[in-house]
Amino acid sequence: MHKCIRCGASLTADDIGCHKKMINRAAEEFMCIPCLSKHFGATEARVRELIEEYRAYGCTLFAKKE
Ligand SMILES: [Zn+2]
């Protein structure tokens, strides 16, 4: 199980997908969405909105919701 490199939180597939999308597709260490939000100076709600947009476009980094 991957952990956030900033805060140590357990990461979900969305956290990892978001890190790859926003930082580096080839990354092997990841940040959680709250830490990514801080890193970019955005709100967590905004980052989660972006993820839903990417998911809606069919971005392969984000699994479809059942
Ligand atoms: Zn974190």
N, CA, C, O and the ligand as a Tripos MOL2 file, in Angstrom:
@<TRIPOS>MOLECULE
protein
  265   263    67     0     0
PROTEIN
NO_CHARGES

@<TRIPOS>ATOM
      1 N           0.8560   -1.2010    0.0000 N.3       1 MET1
      2 CA          0.0000    0.0000    0.0000 C.3       1 MET1
      3 C           0.8860    1.2430    0.0000 C.2       1 MET1
      4 O           1.7910    1.3610    0.8270 O.2       1 MET1
      5 N           0.6330    2.1620   -0.9160 N.am      2 HIS2
      6 CA          1.3930    3.4050   -0.9550 C.3       2 HIS2
      7 C           0.9460    4.3530    0.1490 C.2       2 HIS2
      8 O          -0.2170    4.3710    0.5510 O.2       2 HIS2
      9 N           1.9040    5.1370    0.6260 N.am      3 LYS3
     10 CA          1.5940    6.1710    1.6250 C.3       3 LYS3
     11 C           2.0440    7.5180    1.0860 C.2       3 LYS3
     12 O           3.0010    7.6130    0.3160 O.2       3 LYS3
     13 N           1.3300    8.5600    1.5090 N.am      4 CYS4
     14 CA          1.6750    9.9270    1.1270 C.3       4 CYS4
     15 C           3.0860   10.2580    1.6270 C.2       4 CYS4
     16 O           3.4090   10.0060    2.7880 O.2       4 CYS4
     17 N           3.9260   10.8230    0.7470 N.am      5 ILE5
     18 CA          5.3020   11.1460    1.1420 C.3       5 ILE5
     19 C           5.3570   12.3780    2.0420 C.2       5 ILE5
     20 O           6.3950   12.6370    2.6520 O.2       5 ILE5
     21 N           4.2740   13.1420    2.1430 N.am      6 ARG6
     22 CA          4.2530   14.3090    3.0270 C.3       6 ARG6
     23 C           3.6800   13.9890    4.3940 C.2       6 ARG6
     24 O           4.2870   14.3100    5.4150 O.2       6 ARG6
     25 N           2.5020   13.3530    4.4190 N.am      7 CYS7
     26 CA          1.8070   13.1880    5.7020 C.3       7 CYS7
     27 C           1.6490   11.7370    6.1170 C.2       7 CYS7
     28 O           1.2140   11.4670    7.2360 O.2       7 CYS7
     29 N           1.9950   10.7820    5.2340 N.am      8 GLY8
     30 CA          1.9300    9.3760    5.6180 C.3       8 GLY8
     31 C           0.5570    8.7470    5.5180 C.2       8 GLY8
     32 O           0.3800    7.5950    5.9120 O.2       8 GLY8
     33 N          -0.4200    9.4760    5.0000 N.am      9 ALA9
     34 CA         -1.7660    8.9130    4.8460 C.3       9 ALA9
     35 C          -1.7480    7.7910    3.8160 C.2       9 ALA9
     36 O          -0.9730    7.8300    2.8610 O.2       9 ALA9
     37 N          -2.5980    6.7990    4.0120 N.am     10 SER10
     38 CA         -2.7540    5.7450    3.0090 C.3      10 SER10
     39 C          -3.3840    6.3490    1.7660 C.2      10 SER10
     40 O          -4.2940    7.1720    1.8580 O.2      10 SER10
     41 N          -2.8960    5.9370    0.6010 N.am     11 LEU11
     42 CA         -3.3440    6.5550   -0.6420 C.3      11 LEU11
     43 C          -4.3790    5.7010   -1.3600 C.2      11 LEU11
     44 O          -4.3030    4.4730   -1.3690 O.2      11 LEU11
     45 N          -5.3400    6.3810   -1.9560 N.am     12 THR12
     46 CA         -6.3200    5.7020   -2.8090 C.3      12 THR12
     47 C          -5.8390    5.7810   -4.2560 C.2      12 THR12
     48 O          -4.8840    6.4920   -4.5700 O.2      12 THR12
     49 N          -6.5120    5.0420   -5.1230 N.am     13 ALA13
     50 CA         -6.1820    5.0810   -6.5530 C.3      13 ALA13
     51 C          -6.3320    6.5070   -7.0990 C.2      13 ALA13
     52 O          -5.5760    6.9140   -7.9820 O.2      13 ALA13
     53 N          -7.2990    7.2610   -6.5790 N.am     14 ASP14
     54 CA         -7.4780    8.6430   -7.0420 C.3      14 ASP14
     55 C          -6.3210    9.5350   -6.6190 C.2      14 ASP14
     56 O          -5.8900   10.3980   -7.3840 O.2      14 ASP14
     57 N          -5.8120    9.3310   -5.3970 N.am     15 ASP15
     58 CA         -4.6500   10.1150   -4.9480 C.3      15 ASP15
     59 C          -3.4810    9.8810   -5.8960 C.2      15 ASP15
     60 O          -2.8230   10.8220   -6.3390 O.2      15 ASP15
     61 N          -3.2380    8.6240   -6.1930 N.am     16 ILE16
     62 CA         -2.0960    8.2660   -7.0360 C.3      16 ILE16
     63 C          -2.3010    8.7900   -8.4530 C.2      16 ILE16
     64 O          -1.3750    9.3300   -9.0580 O.2      16 ILE16
     65 N          -3.5080    8.6320   -8.9810 N.am     17 GLY17
     66 CA         -3.8110    9.1430  -10.3190 C.3      17 GLY17
     67 C          -3.6310   10.6500  -10.3890 C.2      17 GLY17
     68 O          -3.1130   11.1840  -11.3700 O.2      17 GLY17
     69 N          -4.0670   11.3250   -9.3360 N.am     18 CYS18
     70 CA         -3.9850   12.7810   -9.2890 C.3      18 CYS18
     71 C          -2.5280   13.2330   -9.2480 C.2      18 CYS18
     72 O          -2.1420   14.1730   -9.9430 O.2      18 CYS18
     73 N          -1.7330   12.5640   -8.4370 N.am     19 HIS19
     74 CA         -0.3090   12.8970   -8.3680 C.3      19 HIS19
     75 C           0.3350   12.7170   -9.7460 C.2      19 HIS19
     76 O           1.0980   13.5690  -10.2000 O.2      19 HIS19
     77 N           0.0180   11.6030  -10.4000 N.am     20 LYS20
     78 CA          0.5970   11.3430  -11.7310 C.3      20 LYS20
     79 C           0.1670   12.4080  -12.7270 C.2      20 LYS20
     80 O           0.9640   12.8740  -13.5410 O.2      20 LYS20
     81 N          -1.1020   12.7860  -12.6510 N.am     21 LYS21
     82 CA         -1.6360   13.7810  -13.5890 C.3      21 LYS21
     83 C          -0.9920   15.1540  -13.3550 C.2      21 LYS21
     84 O          -0.6290   15.8520  -14.3020 O.2      21 LYS21
     85 N          -0.8580   15.5260  -12.0760 N.am     22 MET22
     86 CA         -0.4660   16.8960  -11.7610 C.3      22 MET22
     87 C           1.0370   17.0690  -11.5830 C.2      22 MET22
     88 O           1.5450   18.1770  -11.7530 O.2      22 MET22
     89 N           1.7510   16.0250  -11.2530 N.am     23 ILE23
     90 CA          3.1820   16.1480  -10.9640 C.3      23 ILE23
     91 C           4.0140   15.4100  -12.0080 C.2      23 ILE23
     92 O           4.8270   16.0140  -12.7080 O.2      23 ILE23
     93 N           3.8040   14.1070  -12.1050 N.am     24 ASN24
     94 CA          4.7100   13.3150  -12.9440 C.3      24 ASN24
     95 C           4.0860   11.9420  -13.1740 C.2      24 ASN24
     96 O           3.8470   11.1850  -12.2330 O.2      24 ASN24
     97 N           3.8310   11.6430  -14.4220 N.am     25 ARG25
     98 CA          3.1950   10.3850  -14.7840 C.3      25 ARG25
     99 C           4.0400    9.1680  -14.3850 C.2      25 ARG25
    100 O           3.5050    8.0870  -14.1410 O.2      25 ARG25
    101 N           5.3410    9.3520  -14.3240 N.am     26 ALA26
    102 CA          6.2340    8.2310  -14.0210 C.3      26 ALA26
    103 C           6.5850    8.1560  -12.5350 C.2      26 ALA26
    104 O           7.4620    7.3840  -12.1470 O.2      26 ALA26
    105 N           5.9160    8.9430  -11.7100 N.am     27 ALA27
    106 CA          6.2430    8.9950  -10.2820 C.3      27 ALA27
    107 C           6.1030    7.6250   -9.6290 C.2      27 ALA27
    108 O           5.2650    6.8120  -10.0190 O.2      27 ALA27
    109 N           6.9320    7.3960   -8.6420 N.am     28 GLU28
    110 CA          6.8270    6.1510   -7.8650 C.3      28 GLU28
    111 C           6.5370    6.4410   -6.4020 C.2      28 GLU28
    112 O           6.2700    5.5270   -5.6220 O.2      28 GLU28
    113 N           6.5890    7.7210   -6.0330 N.am     29 GLU29
    114 CA          6.1840    8.1440   -4.6930 C.3      29 GLU29
    115 C           5.1000    9.1840   -4.8920 C.2      29 GLU29
    116 O           5.1350    9.9570   -5.8500 O.2      29 GLU29
    117 N           4.1370    9.2000   -3.9810 N.am     30 PHE30
    118 CA          2.9470   10.0040   -4.2400 C.3      30 PHE30
    119 C           2.5240   10.8130   -3.0250 C.2      30 PHE30
    120 O           2.8530   10.4820   -1.8860 O.2      30 PHE30
    121 N           1.7800   11.8900   -3.2990 N.am     31 MET31
    122 CA          1.1420   12.6670   -2.2400 C.3      31 MET31
    123 C          -0.3600   12.4120   -2.2850 C.2      31 MET31
    124 O          -0.9240   12.0840   -3.3290 O.2      31 MET31
    125 N          -0.9990   12.5730   -1.1120 N.am     32 CYS32
    126 CA         -2.4570   12.4600   -1.0550 C.3      32 CYS32
    127 C          -3.0750   13.7470   -1.6240 C.2      32 CYS32
    128 O          -2.3800   14.7410   -1.8370 O.2      32 CYS32
    129 N          -4.3600   13.7100   -1.8590 N.am     33 ILE33
    130 CA         -5.0240   14.8710   -2.4590 C.3      33 ILE33
    131 C          -4.9340   16.1150   -1.5650 C.2      33 ILE33
    132 O          -4.6750   17.2000   -2.0860 O.2      33 ILE33
    133 N          -5.1330   16.0130   -0.2580 N.am     34 PRO34
    134 CA         -4.9690   17.2300    0.5690 C.3      34 PRO34
    135 C          -3.5640   17.8320    0.4570 C.2      34 PRO34
    136 O          -3.4310   19.0540    0.3950 O.2      34 PRO34
    137 N          -2.5180   17.0070    0.4290 N.am     35 CYS35
    138 CA         -1.1500   17.5300    0.2920 C.3      35 CYS35
    139 C          -0.9120   18.0860   -1.1050 C.2      35 CYS35
    140 O          -0.2420   19.1080   -1.2540 O.2      35 CYS35
    141 N          -1.4480   17.4320   -2.1310 N.am     36 LEU36
    142 CA         -1.3230   17.9660   -3.4910 C.3      36 LEU36
    143 C          -1.9950   19.3270   -3.5890 C.2      36 LEU36
    144 O          -1.4780   20.2430   -4.2270 O.2      36 LEU36
    145 N          -3.1520   19.4480   -2.9510 N.am     37 SER37
    146 CA         -3.8800   20.7260   -2.9730 C.3      37 SER37
    147 C          -3.0290   21.8280   -2.3800 C.2      37 SER37
    148 O          -2.9110   22.9100   -2.9540 O.2      37 SER37
    149 N          -2.4270   21.5500   -1.2150 N.am     38 LYS38
    150 CA         -1.5550   22.5450   -0.5660 C.3      38 LYS38
    151 C          -0.3810   22.8760   -1.4650 C.2      38 LYS38
    152 O          -0.0110   24.0400   -1.6160 O.2      38 LYS38
    153 N           0.2080   21.8390   -2.0670 N.am     39 HIS39
    154 CA          1.3620   22.0160   -2.9440 C.3      39 HIS39
    155 C           1.0490   23.0010   -4.0660 C.2      39 HIS39
    156 O           1.9000   23.8040   -4.4470 O.2      39 HIS39
    157 N          -0.1680   22.9400   -4.5930 N.am     40 PHE40
    158 CA         -0.5520   23.8140   -5.7050 C.3      40 PHE40
    159 C          -1.3050   25.0560   -5.2480 C.2      40 PHE40
    160 O          -1.7000   25.8810   -6.0720 O.2      40 PHE40
    161 N          -1.5060   25.1940   -3.9420 N.am     41 GLY41
    162 CA         -2.2140   26.3610   -3.4290 C.3      41 GLY41
    163 C          -3.6790   26.3770   -3.8280 C.2      41 GLY41
    164 O          -4.2860   27.4420   -3.9390 O.2      41 GLY41
    165 N          -4.2480   25.1970   -4.0430 N.am     42 ALA42
    166 CA         -5.6620   25.0840   -4.4250 C.3      42 ALA42
    167 C          -6.4360   24.4810   -3.2590 C.2      42 ALA42
    168 O          -5.8440   23.9380   -2.3270 O.2      42 ALA42
    169 N          -7.7460   24.5780   -3.3150 N.am     43 THR43
    170 CA         -8.5340   23.9070   -2.2760 C.3      43 THR43
    171 C          -8.6890   22.4380   -2.6550 C.2      43 THR43
    172 O          -8.6530   22.0700   -3.8290 O.2      43 THR43
    173 N          -8.8610   21.6250   -1.6410 N.am     44 GLU44
    174 CA         -9.0500   20.1950   -1.8910 C.3      44 GLU44
    175 C         -10.3120   19.9700   -2.7360 C.2      44 GLU44
    176 O         -10.3390   19.1050   -3.6130 O.2      44 GLU44
    177 N         -11.3480   20.7590   -2.4570 N.am     45 ALA45
    178 CA        -12.6080   20.6170   -3.2100 C.3      45 ALA45
    179 C         -12.3670   20.8530   -4.7050 C.2      45 ALA45
    180 O         -12.9300   20.1540   -5.5480 O.2      45 ALA45
    181 N         -11.5280   21.8410   -5.0250 N.am     46 ARG46
    182 CA        -11.2390   22.1500   -6.4290 C.3      46 ARG46
    183 C         -10.4830   20.9960   -7.0970 C.2      46 ARG46
    184 O         -10.7610   20.6320   -8.2390 O.2      46 ARG46
    185 N          -9.5240   20.4330   -6.3580 N.am     47 VAL47
    186 CA         -8.7560   19.3150   -6.9180 C.3      47 VAL47
    187 C          -9.6790   18.1150   -7.1460 C.2      47 VAL47
    188 O          -9.5570   17.4170   -8.1530 O.2      47 VAL47
    189 N         -10.5970   17.8790   -6.2130 N.am     48 ARG48
    190 CA        -11.5250   16.7510   -6.3970 C.3      48 ARG48
    191 C         -12.4530   16.9920   -7.5870 C.2      48 ARG48
    192 O         -12.8150   16.0520   -8.2950 O.2      48 ARG48
    193 N         -12.8360   18.2520   -7.8060 N.am     49 GLU49
    194 CA        -13.6340   18.5970   -8.9870 C.3      49 GLU49
    195 C         -12.8660   18.2770  -10.2690 C.2      49 GLU49
    196 O         -13.4120   17.7160  -11.2190 O.2      49 GLU49
    197 N         -11.5840   18.6500  -10.2680 N.am     50 LEU50
    198 CA        -10.7530   18.3880  -11.4520 C.3      50 LEU50
    199 C         -10.6700   16.8950  -11.7360 C.2      50 LEU50
    200 O         -10.7420   16.4670  -12.8870 O.2      50 LEU50
    201 N         -10.5180   16.1110  -10.6780 N.am     51 ILE51
    202 CA        -10.4570   14.6580  -10.8550 C.3      51 ILE51
    203 C         -11.7320   14.1590  -11.5220 C.2      51 ILE51
    204 O         -11.6830   13.3200  -12.4210 O.2      51 ILE51
    205 N         -12.8740   14.6800  -11.0760 N.am     52 GLU52
    206 CA        -14.1450   14.2430  -11.6750 C.3      52 GLU52
    207 C         -14.2090   14.6600  -13.1450 C.2      52 GLU52
    208 O         -14.7660   13.9360  -13.9700 O.2      52 GLU52
    209 N         -13.6420   15.8190  -13.4760 N.am     53 GLU53
    210 CA        -13.6030   16.2390  -14.8830 C.3      53 GLU53
    211 C         -12.7320   15.2870  -15.7050 C.2      53 GLU53
    212 O         -13.1200   14.8470  -16.7870 O.2      53 GLU53
    213 N         -11.5510   14.9810  -15.1710 N.am     54 TYR54
    214 CA        -10.6620   14.0530  -15.8900 C.3      54 TYR54
    215 C         -11.3370   12.6950  -16.0540 C.2      54 TYR54
    216 O         -11.2560   12.0680  -17.1100 O.2      54 TYR54
    217 N         -12.0030   12.2530  -14.9880 N.am     55 ARG55
    218 CA        -12.6790   10.9550  -15.0450 C.3      55 ARG55
    219 C         -13.7660   10.9890  -16.1270 C.2      55 ARG55
    220 O         -13.9290   10.0360  -16.8890 O.2      55 ARG55
    221 N         -14.5000   12.0940  -16.1800 N.am     56 ALA56
    222 CA        -15.5760   12.2220  -17.1650 C.3      56 ALA56
    223 C         -15.0300   12.1890  -18.5950 C.2      56 ALA56
    224 O         -15.7010   11.7060  -19.5070 O.2      56 ALA56
    225 N         -13.7980   12.7090  -18.7900 N.am     57 TYR57
    226 CA        -13.1770   12.6550  -20.1240 C.3      57 TYR57
    227 C         -12.6260   11.2730  -20.4330 C.2      57 TYR57
    228 O         -12.1690   11.0220  -21.5490 O.2      57 TYR57
    229 N         -12.6660   10.3710  -19.4500 N.am     58 GLY58
    230 CA        -12.1530    9.0270  -19.6820 C.3      58 GLY58
    231 C         -10.6620    8.9100  -19.4620 C.2      58 GLY58
    232 O         -10.0320    7.9940  -19.9900 O.2      58 GLY58
    233 N         -10.0740    9.8310  -18.6820 N.am     59 CYS59
    234 CA         -8.6340    9.7430  -18.3830 C.3      59 CYS59
    235 C          -8.3170    8.4000  -17.7460 C.2      59 CYS59
    236 O          -8.9590    7.9860  -16.7800 O.2      59 CYS59
    237 N          -7.3180    7.7280  -18.3030 N.am     60 THR60
    238 CA         -6.9980    6.3730  -17.8290 C.3      60 THR60
    239 C          -6.3460    6.3600  -16.4600 C.2      60 THR60
    240 O          -6.2150    5.2940  -15.8570 O.2      60 THR60
    241 N          -5.9280    7.5320  -15.9420 N.am     61 LEU61
    242 CA         -5.3290    7.5610  -14.6110 C.3      61 LEU61
    243 C          -6.3790    7.4180  -13.5130 C.2      61 LEU61
    244 O          -6.0520    7.1130  -12.3660 O.2      61 LEU61
    245 N          -7.6370    7.6410  -13.8720 N.am     62 PHE62
    246 CA         -8.6960    7.5770  -12.8680 C.3      62 PHE62
    247 C          -9.6950    6.4860  -13.2320 C.2      62 PHE62
    248 O         -10.3120    6.5100  -14.2980 O.2      62 PHE62
    249 N          -9.8350    5.5460  -12.3350 N.am     63 ALA63
    250 CA        -10.7680    4.4490  -12.5900 C.3      63 ALA63
    251 C         -12.1910    4.9770  -12.6650 C.2      63 ALA63
    252 O         -12.5590    5.9210  -11.9650 O.2      63 ALA63
    253 N         -12.9730    4.3610  -13.5140 N.am     64 LYS64
    254 CA        -14.3890    4.7180  -13.5580 C.3      64 LYS64
    255 C         -15.0550    4.3000  -12.2610 C.2      64 LYS64
    256 O         -14.7350    3.2620  -11.6830 O.2      64 LYS64
    257 N         -15.9880    5.1300  -11.8150 N.am     65 LYS65
    258 CA        -16.7430    4.7530  -10.6190 C.3      65 LYS65
    259 C         -17.8120    3.7630  -11.0190 C.2      65 LYS65
    260 O         -18.4490    3.9050  -12.0630 O.2      65 LYS65
    261 N         -18.0070    2.7590  -10.1830 N.am     66 GLU66
    262 CA        -19.0410    1.7360  -10.4750 C.3      66 GLU66
    263 C         -20.4110    2.3550  -10.3180 C.2      66 GLU66
    264 O         -21.4200    1.6770  -10.5150 O.2      66 GLU66
    265 ZN         -0.6030   13.7800    2.4660 Zn       67 ZN67
@<TRIPOS>BOND
     1     1     2 1
     2     2     3 1
     3     3     4 2
     4     3     5 am
     5     5     6 1
     6     6     7 1
     7     7     8 2
     8     7     9 am
     9     9    10 1
    10    10    11 1
    11    11    12 2
    12    11    13 am
    13    13    14 1
    14    14    15 1
    15    15    16 2
    16    15    17 am
    17    17    18 1
    18    18    19 1
    19    19    20 2
    20    19    21 am
    21    21    22 1
    22    22    23 1
    23    23    24 2
    24    23    25 am
    25    25    26 1
    26    26    27 1
    27    27    28 2
    28    27    29 am
    29    29    30 1
    30    30    31 1
    31    31    32 2
    32    31    33 am
    33    33    34 1
    34    34    35 1
    35    35    36 2
    36    35    37 am
    37    37    38 1
    38    38    39 1
    39    39    40 2
    40    39    41 am
    41    41    42 1
    42    42    43 1
    43    43    44 2
    44    43    45 am
    45    45    46 1
    46    46    47 1
    47    47    48 2
    48    47    49 am
    49    49    50 1
    50    50    51 1
    51    51    52 2
    52    51    53 am
    53    53    54 1
    54    54    55 1
    55    55    56 2
    56    55    57 am
    57    57    58 1
    58    58    59 1
    59    59    60 2
    60    59    61 am
    61    61    62 1
    62    62    63 1
    63    63    64 2
    64    63    65 am
    65    65    66 1
    66    66    67 1
    67    67    68 2
    68    67    69 am
    69    69    70 1
    70    70    71 1
    71    71    72 2
    72    71    73 am
    73    73    74 1
    74    74    75 1
    75    75    76 2
    76    75    77 am
    77    77    78 1
    78    78    79 1
    79    79    80 2
    80    79    81 am
    81    81    82 1
    82    82    83 1
    83    83    84 2
    84    83    85 am
    85    85    86 1
    86    86    87 1
    87    87    88 2
    88    87    89 am
    89    89    90 1
    90    90    91 1
    91    91    92 2
    92    91    93 am
    93    93    94 1
    94    94    95 1
    95    95    96 2
    96    95    97 am
    97    97    98 1
    98    98    99 1
    99    99   100 2
   100    99   101 am
   101   101   102 1
   102   102   103 1
   103   103   104 2
   104   103   105 am
   105   105   106 1
   106   106   107 1
   107   107   108 2
   108   107   109 am
   109   109   110 1
   110   110   111 1
   111   111   112 2
   112   111   113 am
   113   113   114 1
   114   114   115 1
   115   115   116 2
   116   115   117 am
   117   117   118 1
   118   118   119 1
   119   119   120 2
   120   119   121 am
   121   121   122 1
   122   122   123 1
   123   123   124 2
   124   123   125 am
   125   125   126 1
   126   126   127 1
   127   127   128 2
   128   127   129 am
   129   129   130 1
   130   130   131 1
   131   131   132 2
   132   131   133 am
   133   133   134 1
   134   134   135 1
   135   135   136 2
   136   135   137 am
   137   137   138 1
   138   138   139 1
   139   139   140 2
   140   139   141 am
   141   141   142 1
   142   142   143 1
   143   143   144 2
   144   143   145 am
   145   145   146 1
   146   146   147 1
   147   147   148 2
   148   147   149 am
   149   149   150 1
   150   150   151 1
   151   151   152 2
   152   151   153 am
   153   153   154 1
   154   154   155 1
   155   155   156 2
   156   155   157 am
   157   157   158 1
   158   158   159 1
   159   159   160 2
   160   159   161 am
   161   161   162 1
   162   162   163 1
   163   163   164 2
   164   163   165 am
   165   165   166 1
   166   166   167 1
   167   167   168 2
   168   167   169 am
   169   169   170 1
   170   170   171 1
   171   171   172 2
   172   171   173 am
   173   173   174 1
   174   174   175 1
   175   175   176 2
   176   175   177 am
   177   177   178 1
   178   178   179 1
   179   179   180 2
   180   179   181 am
   181   181   182 1
   182   182   183 1
   183   183   184 2
   184   183   185 am
   185   185   186 1
   186   186   187 1
   187   187   188 2
   188   187   189 am
   189   189   190 1
   190   190   191 1
   191   191   192 2
   192   191   193 am
   193   193   194 1
   194   194   195 1
   195   195   196 2
   196   195   197 am
   197   197   198 1
   198   198   199 1
   199   199   200 2
   200   199   201 am
   201   201   202 1
   202   202   203 1
   203   203   204 2
   204   203   205 am
   205   205   206 1
   206   206   207 1
   207   207   208 2
   208   207   209 am
   209   209   210 1
   210   210   211 1
   211   211   212 2
   212   211   213 am
   213   213   214 1
   214   214   215 1
   215   215   216 2
   216   215   217 am
   217   217   218 1
   218   218   219 1
   219   219   220 2
   220   219   221 am
   221   221   222 1
   222   222   223 1
   223   223   224 2
   224   223   225 am
   225   225   226 1
   226   226   227 1
   227   227   228 2
   228   227   229 am
   229   229   230 1
   230   230   231 1
   231   231   232 2
   232   231   233 am
   233   233   234 1
   234   234   235 1
   235   235   236 2
   236   235   237 am
   237   237   238 1
   238   238   239 1
   239   239   240 2
   240   239   241 am
   241   241   242 1
   242   242   243 1
   243   243   244 2
   244   243   245 am
   245   245   246 1
   246   246   247 1
   247   247   248 2
   248   247   249 am
   249   249   250 1
   250   250   251 1
   251   251   252 2
   252   251   253 am
   253   253   254 1
   254   254   255 1
   255   255   256 2
   256   255   257 am
   257   257   258 1
   258   258   259 1
   259   259   260 2
   260   259   261 am
   261   261   262 1
   262   262   263 1
   263   263   264 2
@<TRIPOS>SUBSTRUCTURE
     1 MET1         2 RESIDUE 1 A MET
     2 HIS2         6 RESIDUE 1 A HIS
     3 LYS3        10 RESIDUE 1 A LYS
     4 CYS4        14 RESIDUE 1 A CYS
     5 ILE5        18 RESIDUE 1 A ILE
     6 ARG6        22 RESIDUE 1 A ARG
     7 CYS7        26 RESIDUE 1 A CYS
     8 GLY8        30 RESIDUE 1 A GLY
     9 ALA9        34 RESIDUE 1 A ALA
    10 SER10       38 RESIDUE 1 A SER
    11 LEU11       42 RESIDUE 1 A LEU
    12 THR12       46 RESIDUE 1 A THR
    13 ALA13       50 RESIDUE 1 A ALA
    14 ASP14       54 RESIDUE 1 A ASP
    15 ASP15       58 RESIDUE 1 A ASP
    16 ILE16       62 RESIDUE 1 A ILE
    17 GLY17       66 RESIDUE 1 A GLY
    18 CYS18       70 RESIDUE 1 A CYS
    19 HIS19       74 RESIDUE 1 A HIS
    20 LYS20       78 RESIDUE 1 A LYS
    21 LYS21       82 RESIDUE 1 A LYS
    22 MET22       86 RESIDUE 1 A MET
    23 ILE23       90 RESIDUE 1 A ILE
    24 ASN24       94 RESIDUE 1 A ASN
    25 ARG25       98 RESIDUE 1 A ARG
    26 ALA26      102 RESIDUE 1 A ALA
    27 ALA27      106 RESIDUE 1 A ALA
    28 GLU28      110 RESIDUE 1 A GLU
    29 GLU29      114 RESIDUE 1 A GLU
    30 PHE30      118 RESIDUE 1 A PHE
    31 MET31      122 RESIDUE 1 A MET
    32 CYS32      126 RESIDUE 1 A CYS
    33 ILE33      130 RESIDUE 1 A ILE
    34 PRO34      134 RESIDUE 1 A PRO
    35 CYS35      138 RESIDUE 1 A CYS
    36 LEU36      142 RESIDUE 1 A LEU
    37 SER37      146 RESIDUE 1 A SER
    38 LYS38      150 RESIDUE 1 A LYS
    39 HIS39      154 RESIDUE 1 A HIS
    40 PHE40      158 RESIDUE 1 A PHE
    41 GLY41      162 RESIDUE 1 A GLY
    42 ALA42      166 RESIDUE 1 A ALA
    43 THR43      170 RESIDUE 1 A THR
    44 GLU44      174 RESIDUE 1 A GLU
    45 ALA45      178 RESIDUE 1 A ALA
    46 ARG46      182 RESIDUE 1 A ARG
    47 VAL47      186 RESIDUE 1 A VAL
    48 ARG48      190 RESIDUE 1 A ARG
    49 GLU49      194 RESIDUE 1 A GLU
    50 LEU50      198 RESIDUE 1 A LEU
    51 ILE51      202 RESIDUE 1 A ILE
    52 GLU52      206 RESIDUE 1 A GLU
    53 GLU53      210 RESIDUE 1 A GLU
    54 TYR54      214 RESIDUE 1 A TYR
    55 ARG55      218 RESIDUE 1 A ARG
    56 ALA56      222 RESIDUE 1 A ALA
    57 TYR57      226 RESIDUE 1 A TYR
    58 GLY58      230 RESIDUE 1 A GLY
    59 CYS59      234 RESIDUE 1 A CYS
    60 THR60      238 RESIDUE 1 A THR
    61 LEU61      242 RESIDUE 1 A LEU
    62 PHE62      246 RESIDUE 1 A PHE
    63 ALA63      250 RESIDUE 1 A ALA
    64 LYS64      254 RESIDUE 1 A LYS
    65 LYS65      258 RESIDUE 1 A LYS
    66 GLU66      262 RESIDUE 1 A GLU
    67 ZN67       265 GROUP 0 **** ****
